[in-house]
């Protein structure tokens, strides 16, 4: 998945948590995030699917740029 430079420039960079949240909001719909989790583990009884590993690497890579 590709994040445009315009979208990236609009992300809050004051903390890594806010930056990652803005990236996730730009990359995924609310419906998609409701059925997925970072590692495929939910804090609730229901099991959620894991986010794609390549996307997670892309997001964490952006945090260290």
Secondary structure, 3 states (H helix, E strand, C coil): CCCCHHHHHHCCCCCHHHHHHHHHHHHCCHHHHHCEECCCCCCCCCCCEECCHHHHHHHHHHHCC
